[in-house]
Amino acid sequence: MAVQSHRFFRLCFALIVLSFSTLVVSPVILHAADKQSDQSIKPTAAKFRLTYESVTLPANEKMGFMGGGFLYDISDWFSIGPFAYGALTGQRGGFITLGGAAELKRELTDALELNSGLFVGAGGGRGGFQLSGGGLMLRYHAGVTLKTDHFGHFGVGVSYLDFPDGTIHSTQPYFAYEYPFNTLVGSGWDYSNEAESAPVGRAFQAEQELAPVFRTYRIPSGVLADNGAAQHRTIHLMGAEWNRYLDDNWFLRIESEGAMGGKSNGYMQILLGAGYRMEVLDGTWLKLSASAGVAGGGNVATGGGFIVDGVVSLQQRLSEHLYAEVSGGYVKVPETNFRAISLAGKIGYHFFTPDLGEETIPMSDLASFNGSRFRIRAAHQSYLKDAPNWRTHHANLNVNNLGIQLDAFLHENFFLTGQGLAAYSGKAGAYMTGLVGAGVHLPLFGSPLFIEAEGLIGAAGGGGMAVGGGLVWQGNAGLGYQLTDAHSMIAQYGYMAAPKGNFRARVLTLAFAYNFSLFTR
């Protein structure tokens, strides 16, 4: 029996590697086919999907599980992309997983589509390793989607949710909504645009903002923690926010943050919302927004996990691309008495990307846009014990994580990075970390080899890691090999520690990286 379990676990691990490798490799196939010539490039069809299902836990407990993510078409029948799931109703607020999804699809008519797919990810939450084990999650689905011209796509189907190393194995129906769109991504970094720039109309460009967020929750007296004791009066959070403008005023927003200070390490939230901005002075904007999402962990009483917030922000443009923003707001969990005043500060990056349809785009139409260099790394990280009390349980076990690392190259030798990882083995289900930082990239003597070093800071928690309030730092250095113009393998050795906790670990990383270009101005 133990041999069968071991074989099954190895099979699951192989599926993870295959899934994340596909996530990175397939854009090469896509853009090799879509790039018509040196004078034109074809947009990629994509969609933002939300799903909802009621998962059965042990003892017939029900957990409303919401998923959200992006799927990019590799062909007419295959899509891939990043996805996340989180508890929305029930008793498991904070049960969150991150990973990648792949889907097969077949059109029956112009309006009707059959699809089936696989999600491979890591995470967990309330219930700890008793529910999620090491944290590995597999989700299979089969369904049908109805496409409409003006209201998006609507889907129904059946899914199977499996934590192979835990106790969740559930089959249930699901419901889905999709918003289709097109995006323009170039494989590799050779998309320099030397054509004469021309004025760009508002209809041809999409305005966007991306910023790291530092937030504090001020919690009034009378709010109780999940164990019934008084909730600690502050939670310090760190994360990232993305805004996409629909016109000059209205925007959509996605935000994800984790606790890095206070006494609620392991708390995490993912929010989706909309807002409106008004220019009050030249370069100064007033912004109003409302959001809802999933949240929990860190002994914060979020009930089933549903949370709402409203925010007022003042934004000041510092340059053509940089801005500073401060905000105040109110956050509430409708199911419990958790509530807080929210204060935040951001230094963000403002840019435009082409807003386009399905038609092939002549490169001359992109004369006002530059091919900005980005890289995505599908990473496997192992934490090796470096302190006797680095974990509150299973301190003798090392921890394995899966995650995504996204790099923006400001210069050919310098990049900014944002990274998210979650545990999939080592009895650390529910452990997650989100990090931001900077790194250097140095090719070696014109060979395919390069060396890199990076410094990171961020939030971590869950899985019994002794991270104090949640603040962690990490340093990595390693060697890479450029397989093609767009692909590389990177091996790193690093160290990670919590300044206010006992967590200390040596970190081994193996990543498969894909270089791509986004057209920005």
N, C-alpha and C positions, 0 to 999 in steps of 0.2 A: 504493500500500500504506500509506503514511504517513497519507494522508487517511482511509482506512478505519479505521486504528487510532485516529486522533483522533476520528472519529465514534463509534467503539465506546466510547471513554473517556467522551465526553460523554453517551452513553446510560447508562453505568454511574452517572455522577454524578447524572443525572436520577432513576434508580432509588433512589439513596441519599436524595435530597431527598424523593421521594415516600414512601419507606418511613418516614423519621423524621417527616415531616409527618403521615402517617396515624397514627403512634404517639401523637402529641399530640392531633390533631383528633378522632379517633373517640370518645373518652369523652363528648364532647358529644352525639353521636348516641345513644350507649348510655344515658346518664342522662336525656336528654330522653324516651326511651321508657320507662325503668324507674321514674322517679319518678312514682308514681301520682297524688299530690296533695300539698298542703302538709302533710298529716297522715300520709303514709307514704312509704317508699322501698324499692325492691327491691334485694336483694343482687346482686352480679355473680359469675357462675361463673368460676372460674379454675383453673389447674393449674400445678404445678411439674414440669418435664420434665427428665430426664436422657437423653442419647443417647450411643451409642458406635459408631464406624466405623473401619475401617482404610484410611487414605488412601495412595495411591501417589504418591511423589515422583519426581523425575528419577532415572535409573539404577536404577529399580525398587525404590527404598528405601521401606520401609513405616513409617508413623507412626500409632499408635493415637490417635485423636482423640476426646475426650470433650466433650460439650456440656451446658450446664445453663442454665435460665432459667425465666421465668414467662410464661404466655400467658393473656390476659384475653379473655373472650367479648364481642365487640361485638354479635353476633347469634347465632342458632342455627347459622350457617354460616361465621362469620368470627371469627378471634382474632388478637390482636397482643400484643407484649410485648418486654422486654429479654432478651438472650441473650448467652452467652459460650462460647467454645470453647478447649480447651487440650490440648497433647500429653500423653498418659498413658504410652505405650510407644514404643519405638524409640530414636532417637538425638537427638531434638529437644526435650528438656525446656525449657520456657520459651516454646515457640511458642504464643502466646495471642492471641485476637482478641475484641473487644467490639463489640456492635451491637444491632440490632433485628430481630425476626422477625415475619412475617405468615403466616397459614395459612387456607386454605379447607378446609371439612370437610363431609361428608355422612353422616348416619346410615343404615346399611342395616337394622339391627335395634337393639333396646335395648342390645345388647352389642357390636355391631360397627360400626366407623366407618371410612370412607375419608377420607384427608386429603392435601393437597399444600401446599407453602409455599415461602417465600423468606426467607433471612437476608441482610442487608446489614450489613457491619461493616468494621472496620479493625484492623490489628495485624500480627503476625508473630513472629519469634523467631530461634532459631539457624539460620543460613543467610543472615540479613540480607536485603538487597535483591535478592540473586541468586535467592532463592526467592520472596519475597513482593512484590518490586518496591516500589511506593509503599505497599503495605499493604492495598489494597482487597480485600476478600473477599466473594464471592457464593456462597451455598449454596442449591441447589434440592433439594426432596425430594418423593417421593410414597410413601404407605404405607397400612397398615391397622392399626387399633388395636382390641384386645380389652379390653372394660371388665368388671371384676369388682366385686362389692359390697363386699368387705372387704380386698382386697389391692392396690387401685389399678388402673391401666391398663397394658397391655403392647402394644408396637408393633413392627412390622418394616417395612422399605421399602428404597427405593433413593435414594441422594443423589448429587448432582454438586457437587463443590467446585471453585471457579474463582478464581484470583488473576489478573485480566485483565492486570495490569502486571508479573506475575511468571512463574514457570515451573511452577506447580502447577495441573493440570487433571485431576481424578480422579473416576471414577465407581465407586461401591462400595455394598454393602448396609449398612444400619444397624439397630441395635436400640435400643428406647426404653422407658423406664418413666415413668409419670405419676402424680402424687399430686394428686387433685382437691380443691378447697376453694372456699369462698365468701368474698367480701370486700365491704365497704361503703364506697363512695367517692361523694362528692357533687360535682357539677360547679359550680365557682365557690366563692365565699366567703360565701354568705348563709345558712349553716346554723347560726344562733345558736339555742340551745335554752333557752327561758325557763320550761319546765315545771318543776313542783316535783320535786326529785330524790327518788328512792326507793332503798332498798337494792338492790344488784345481786348476784344469785347467782353463784357461781363458774362454773356451767355456761354463763352468758351472756356471760362476758368472757374475753378472751384476753390473758394477761400477756406483755409484750414488753420488750426492752431494746435500745438502740442506743448505740454508743459509738465515738469515735475511739480508735485503738490506737497506742501507741508501744512498740515491741518491739526488743530487742537479742538477737542470737544470739552466744553465746560459743562459739567453735569450737576444739576441742582440736588440739594438734599432731598431725601425721600425716595430716590431712585434705588431700586434693589438689584443686586447682581443675580446671576442665575442660581446661586446656592442659597439665596434668601438673605444674605448679609448686605450691608450698605455698599452700594457701588462706589468705587474710588472716584474722586471728583474730577479727574482729568484723564483723557486719553490723547496721546500724541500720535499722529498718523503720518505716513509718508506713502506717496504713490504717484500716479500719472493721470493726466486728463487729456482727452482729444476732443476738439470741437470741429464740426463740419458745417459750414454755412450754406443754407438753402437759397438765400438771397442776401441783400445788403444788411438785413436785420435779424432774420430768424436763423437759428442754428440747432443742430443735434449734438449731444455730448455723451461720451462714455468716460467713466472714471473708476479707477480701482486703487484701493489703499489698504495698508496693513499697519497694525500698531507697532510703534517703535519707542514708546515711552509711556510711563504710568504703570499700572499693575494689571494690564489686560493683554499681555503678549499672546499671540495666536488669533486676535481679533482681525477680521478681514471683511471688506465690503466691495461689491461691484455694483455700480449704479448706471442706469441708462435714463436720459432725459432730454429736455428741449429748453430753449431759452430765446430771449429777445434782447437786442442791444440798441442803445441810442447814443449818438455822438453828442456830448455836452460841450466840448471844446475841441479845437483842432488836435487830433491825436488822443483825445481822452474820451472813454466810452463808459456808459453805465449799462450793466448787464443784469437781467433778471432770469432766473432759471428754476425749474422744478425737476426732480428726478425720483426714481423708485428703483429698487433692486433687492439683492440678497445680501445678508450680513450675519455675522455671529462669530463665536469662538471667544477665547480669553475670559470666560465666565461672565460675559455680557449677556443680559437677558433679552435676547431678540426673538424668543418664542420659536415660531416656525421659520423665521428668517427674513420676513418681508419688512422693508424699511423705506421711508420716504424722507425727502428733504427739500427745502426751498432756500435759495441763495440770492443775495444781492452782491454784485461785484463792481469794483471800479478799476478800469484798465487804462494804463498809460503806455503809449508806444514810445520805446526808447530809441529805436532805429527802424530801418526798413523791415527788418525781420524780428527784432527782439521787443518784448513787452514785459512790463511788470503789472501784477494784479493782486489786489487784496479783496477779501470777501468776508461777509458775515451771513450767517443763516441759522436755520433751526432744523434739527433732525429728530424724527420720531418713529418708534416702532408701534404701529397701531394695536398690536396684540398684547403688549406689555406696558409697563409704566416707564420704559426707557425713553429718555428725551435728553437733548443737549443743545446748547448754543454752539455753533460751529464757526471758528475763525480760521482763515487760511491765507497763505501767501504763495505766489507763484512767480517764476521768471520763465517766460515761454518763448516759443519760436513760431513766427507767423509766416505763412507761405501760401502760394497758389499752385494748383495742379490743373492739367487740362480737364475740362468738363465735356464729355464726348458721348457719342452714340456707339453703334455697332460697326460703322463704316471704317475702312482702312484710312489712316491719317497720313497725308504727305508730310515728310519731315520739314518741308518749308513752312507748314502751318504751325510748327512748334518752334519757330525762330526766337520767340520771346521766352522760351523755357530752356533750362539747362538740365543735362543728365546728372543729377546729384547721386553720389555714391553711397549705397547702403549694403549691408550684409546681414543675413540671418543665419544663426547657428543653431542646429538641433543638437543639444548637449546631454551627455550622460555624466553625472558627477557622483563621486563616492566620497563620503565623509569618513575619515579614519580617526578613531578615538585618540585625543591628545590630552585628556584630563580625566581623572578617575570618576568625577561626578558631573560629566558633561551632559548626561541625560538623567531624568528623574525615574526612568524605568528602562529595563533592557540595556543598561550601560555597557554591557559586554558586546553588544551588536553594533557593527558599522551600519551606515545608512546609505542607500542608493537613491538617487534623484534623477528625474527627467525634466527637461525644460527647454525654453526658447530664449536665445540671446539676440537682440536686435541692435546693430551698430550703425551709426551715422558718421561717415568720414568727412570731417571738416577740411582735411588735408590728406594727401596720400599716405602720410605717416602718423596721423593723429585721428582718433575717433572718440565719440561719445557712445555710451552703451547703456541699455536697459535690459534687465534679465529677470526672468521668473522661473522658478523651479519648484517641484513638489516631490515628496518621497513616494517611492513605489515598493520598497522593501526595507527590512530591518526593524519591523514592528514599530514604524514611525508614521503610520497613516495619519493624515491631517497636518503633517509638517509642510509648510510652504515658506518661501522667501522671495522677496522682491528687492532688487538691487539696482542702483544707478551708479555711474562712474565714468571714467575716461581711461584710454589706453594708447599705447604707441605700437606701431606696426613698422618693422624694418626688414626689407628684403635683404638677403645675404648674397652679395657679390654677383648680382644678375642671375642667380640660380633660382630654381623653383622653391627653394627653402626660404623661410622668413621666421623671425622671432617676434614675440609680442609680450607685453606686460601691461597689466591693468590694475587699477585700484578702485574699489567699490565700497559703497555704504548703503544701508537700507534697513528693512524690517524683516523679521523672521519670527516664527512661533508655531506651536502645536507639536504633536508627536512626541511630547515628553522632553524636548530640547530645553536645556537650562539657559535660556537666553535673557533672563531678567525681564526688563520692560519691553524687549523686542528689538532694540537697536543692535545691529551687527555690522562688522566691517570684514572685507575680504581682499586679499591680494593674490594675484595669479601671474605666473610667467611660464612661457612655453615655446614650443617649436611647431611650425606649420609647414605643410607641403602643398604647393599650388598644383592641383591635378590638371585643371584646365583654366581658361581665362575666368570662368565663373565658379569653379569648385575648388575646395581645399579641405584638408584634414588638419586638425589642430589638437595637440596634446599639451596639457598644462599641469603644473604642480602649484599648489597654493596653500594658503592658511586662512582660516576663518575664526572669528572670536566675537563674543558678546561683551562689551565693556562693563556692563552691569550685571553679568551673569557668569556662570561657571562653564558655559559652552566654549570648548576649544577643539578644533578639528583640523587635521591635514586634509587637503582637498585634491583629489585626482579628477581631471576632466578630459574627456574625449569628445570632440565636436566635429560634425560635418557641416561645412559652411558653404553658403551660396551667395555670390556677389550679384547684385542687381542695381538697376538705375531707375530712379523715379524722376519724372519730368516736373521740375519745380521752377518757380520764379519769385 
